[in-house]
Amino acid sequence: MPLEWISAVNETAYISLDKQRRIYVNSAARSLIGLPSNAPFKLAIGYDAEAQCLVVAKPEKVKTDTQPFKFDKRAYNKAASRVLESAGLDGRELPLRFYLIGDGEASKQPHLAYPQGTYAFSLS
């Protein structure tokens, strides 16, 4: 019977909102978006209620009238409450994990008409 080895590294890009009401961007997502691995960074975050998607981008890649979220060098931000509130999500359902659905291609898909330079992460 052949063995199938299991990697300890998760290569699936995701963003999570944890029980401590923090936003976390995993290493696969940081790498894909082009964010530093061990340094603070900023992200513009939006929410598409119809598609249940978080849409993120580097602040310099999109035009927005909102303040970007600041993440520490461990890729955490303490403002998940703002995301939950704006998105109409229930904090009692935490933790929530949003998985990447388009590595930059989300903006080109007709059913996901997001601005160029964005990355979409779906709750489902």
C-alpha atoms as a printed R data frame, in Angstrom:
    type eleno elety resid chain resno       x      y       z
1   ATOM     1    CA   MET     A     1   0.000  0.000   0.000
2   ATOM     2    CA   PRO     A     2   1.582  3.351  -1.017
3   ATOM     3    CA   LEU     A     3   2.075  6.019   1.602
4   ATOM     4    CA   GLU     A     4   0.863  9.540   1.108
5   ATOM     5    CA   TRP     A     5   2.995 11.967   3.082
6   ATOM     6    CA   ILE     A     6   1.288 14.901   4.763
7   ATOM     7    CA   SER     A     7   2.975 18.271   4.886
8   ATOM     8    CA   ALA     A     8   3.098 20.288   8.104
9   ATOM     9    CA   VAL     A     9   3.002 23.455   5.989
10  ATOM    10    CA   ASN     A    10  -0.420 24.750   5.000
11  ATOM    11    CA   GLU     A    11  -0.148 26.093   1.453
12  ATOM    12    CA   THR     A    12  -3.788 27.167   1.300
13  ATOM    13    CA   ALA     A    13  -4.138 30.938   1.377
14  ATOM    14    CA   TYR     A    14  -6.669 32.171   3.925
15  ATOM    15    CA   ILE     A    15  -7.611 35.026   6.233
16  ATOM    16    CA   SER     A    16  -9.182 34.249   9.586
17  ATOM    17    CA   LEU     A    17 -11.096 36.161  12.230
18  ATOM    18    CA   ASP     A    18 -10.338 34.452  15.534
19  ATOM    19    CA   LYS     A    19 -12.065 34.248  18.930
20  ATOM    20    CA   GLN     A    20  -9.820 37.020  20.279
21  ATOM    21    CA   ARG     A    21 -11.332 39.248  17.542
22  ATOM    22    CA   ARG     A    22  -8.110 39.467  15.574
23  ATOM    23    CA   ILE     A    23  -7.625 39.295  11.823
24  ATOM    24    CA   TYR     A    24  -4.880 36.911  10.713
25  ATOM    25    CA   VAL     A    25  -3.363 36.612   7.231
26  ATOM    26    CA   ASN     A    26  -1.575 33.279   6.813
27  ATOM    27    CA   SER     A    27   1.838 32.960   5.158
28  ATOM    28    CA   ALA     A    28   0.473 31.578   1.869
29  ATOM    29    CA   ALA     A    29  -1.844 34.589   1.522
30  ATOM    30    CA   ARG     A    30   0.932 37.031   2.470
31  ATOM    31    CA   SER     A    31   3.240 35.498  -0.118
32  ATOM    32    CA   LEU     A    32   0.602 35.619  -2.846
33  ATOM    33    CA   ILE     A    33  -0.359 39.248  -2.147
34  ATOM    34    CA   GLY     A    34   3.320 40.230  -1.918
35  ATOM    35    CA   LEU     A    35   3.357 41.188   1.752
36  ATOM    36    CA   PRO     A    36   6.477 40.911   3.931
37  ATOM    37    CA   SER     A    37   6.867 37.723   5.952
38  ATOM    38    CA   ASN     A    38   8.325 39.136   9.189
39  ATOM    39    CA   ALA     A    39   7.522 42.843   9.101
40  ATOM    40    CA   PRO     A    40   4.430 44.972   9.752
41  ATOM    41    CA   PHE     A    41   2.189 45.722   6.757
42  ATOM    42    CA   LYS     A    42  -1.101 47.407   5.813
43  ATOM    43    CA   LEU     A    43  -4.105 46.024   3.943
44  ATOM    44    CA   ALA     A    44  -7.249 47.623   2.591
45  ATOM    45    CA   ILE     A    45 -10.171 45.320   3.432
46  ATOM    46    CA   GLY     A    46 -13.675 45.276   1.969
47  ATOM    47    CA   TYR     A    47 -16.601 42.870   2.242
48  ATOM    48    CA   ASP     A    48 -18.976 41.646  -0.473
49  ATOM    49    CA   ALA     A    49 -22.099 40.601   1.460
50  ATOM    50    CA   GLU     A    50 -23.772 38.965  -1.551
51  ATOM    51    CA   ALA     A    51 -20.813 36.683  -2.296
52  ATOM    52    CA   GLN     A    52 -19.706 36.467   1.377
53  ATOM    53    CA   CYS     A    53 -16.180 37.470   0.409
54  ATOM    54    CA   LEU     A    54 -13.478 39.508   2.041
55  ATOM    55    CA   VAL     A    55 -11.699 41.513  -0.628
56  ATOM    56    CA   VAL     A    56  -8.206 42.716   0.244
57  ATOM    57    CA   ALA     A    57  -5.477 44.702  -1.470
58  ATOM    58    CA   LYS     A    58  -2.320 46.592  -0.728
59  ATOM    59    CA   PRO     A    59  -3.390 50.208  -0.057
60  ATOM    60    CA   GLU     A    60  -1.181 51.489  -2.853
61  ATOM    61    CA   LYS     A    61  -2.916 49.178  -5.386
62  ATOM    62    CA   VAL     A    62  -6.494 50.403  -4.877
63  ATOM    63    CA   LYS     A    63  -8.255 53.714  -4.404
64  ATOM    64    CA   THR     A    64 -10.318 53.803  -1.237
65  ATOM    65    CA   ASP     A    65 -11.515 56.500   1.117
66  ATOM    66    CA   THR     A    66 -10.979 54.285   4.178
67  ATOM    67    CA   GLN     A    67  -7.981 53.851   6.432
68  ATOM    68    CA   PRO     A    68  -6.093 50.573   5.805
69  ATOM    69    CA   PHE     A    69  -5.742 47.981   8.550
70  ATOM    70    CA   LYS     A    70  -2.272 47.809  10.169
71  ATOM    71    CA   PHE     A    71  -0.888 44.334  10.859
72  ATOM    72    CA   ASP     A    72   1.980 43.477  13.178
73  ATOM    73    CA   LYS     A    73   5.011 41.422  12.141
74  ATOM    74    CA   ARG     A    74   3.141 38.210  13.069
75  ATOM    75    CA   ALA     A    75   0.380 39.140  10.565
76  ATOM    76    CA   TYR     A    76  -2.282 39.940  13.188
77  ATOM    77    CA   ASN     A    77  -4.566 42.956  13.495
78  ATOM    78    CA   LYS     A    78  -6.734 43.540  16.580
79  ATOM    79    CA   ALA     A    79  -9.702 45.096  14.729
80  ATOM    80    CA   ALA     A    80 -11.752 42.078  13.623
81  ATOM    81    CA   SER     A    81 -14.725 43.658  15.417
82  ATOM    82    CA   ARG     A    82 -14.821 46.372  12.728
83  ATOM    83    CA   VAL     A    83 -14.883 43.752   9.987
84  ATOM    84    CA   LEU     A    84 -17.581 41.730  11.775
85  ATOM    85    CA   GLU     A    85 -19.704 44.826  12.325
86  ATOM    86    CA   SER     A    86 -19.328 46.173   8.779
87  ATOM    87    CA   ALA     A    87 -19.981 42.760   7.250
88  ATOM    88    CA   GLY     A    88 -22.954 41.979   9.489
89  ATOM    89    CA   LEU     A    89 -21.304 38.788  10.733
90  ATOM    90    CA   ASP     A    90 -22.041 37.318  14.157
91  ATOM    91    CA   GLY     A    91 -19.123 37.354  16.608
92  ATOM    92    CA   ARG     A    92 -20.541 34.227  18.277
93  ATOM    93    CA   GLU     A    93 -19.631 32.268  15.126
94  ATOM    94    CA   LEU     A    94 -15.917 32.932  15.553
95  ATOM    95    CA   PRO     A    95 -13.479 31.697  14.441
96  ATOM    96    CA   LEU     A    96 -14.250 32.318  10.757
97  ATOM    97    CA   ARG     A    97 -11.913 31.399   7.917
98  ATOM    98    CA   PHE     A    98 -12.028 32.937   4.446
99  ATOM    99    CA   TYR     A    99 -10.226 30.982   1.689
100 ATOM   100    CA   LEU     A   100  -8.695 32.490  -1.449
101 ATOM   101    CA   ILE     A   101 -10.951 32.213  -4.499
102 ATOM   102    CA   GLY     A   102  -8.932 34.182  -7.029
103 ATOM   103    CA   ASP     A   103  -5.222 34.951  -6.961
104 ATOM   104    CA   GLY     A   104  -5.542 38.329  -8.569
105 ATOM   105    CA   GLU     A   105  -7.893 36.853 -11.155
106 ATOM   106    CA   ALA     A   106 -10.955 37.719  -9.053
107 ATOM   107    CA   SER     A   107 -11.092 41.155 -10.620
108 ATOM   108    CA   LYS     A   108 -11.334 39.592 -14.080
109 ATOM   109    CA   GLN     A   109 -14.225 37.233 -13.341
110 ATOM   110    CA   PRO     A   110 -17.569 38.744 -14.409
111 ATOM   111    CA   HIS     A   111 -19.415 37.462 -11.319
112 ATOM   112    CA   LEU     A   112 -16.713 38.980  -9.076
113 ATOM   113    CA   ALA     A   113 -16.243 42.456 -10.488
114 ATOM   114    CA   TYR     A   114 -13.686 43.665  -7.972
115 ATOM   115    CA   PRO     A   115 -11.066 46.359  -8.655
116 ATOM   116    CA   GLN     A   116  -7.785 45.397 -10.331
117 ATOM   117    CA   GLY     A   117  -5.119 44.322  -7.817
118 ATOM   118    CA   THR     A   118  -7.558 42.791  -5.324
119 ATOM   119    CA   TYR     A   119  -7.695 39.321  -3.828
120 ATOM   120    CA   ALA     A   120 -10.999 37.711  -2.843
121 ATOM   121    CA   PHE     A   121 -11.404 35.291   0.062
122 ATOM   122    CA   SER     A   122 -14.657 33.339   0.446
123 ATOM   123    CA   LEU     A   123 -16.285 32.242   3.683
124 ATOM   124    CA   SER     A   124 -17.599 29.048   2.106
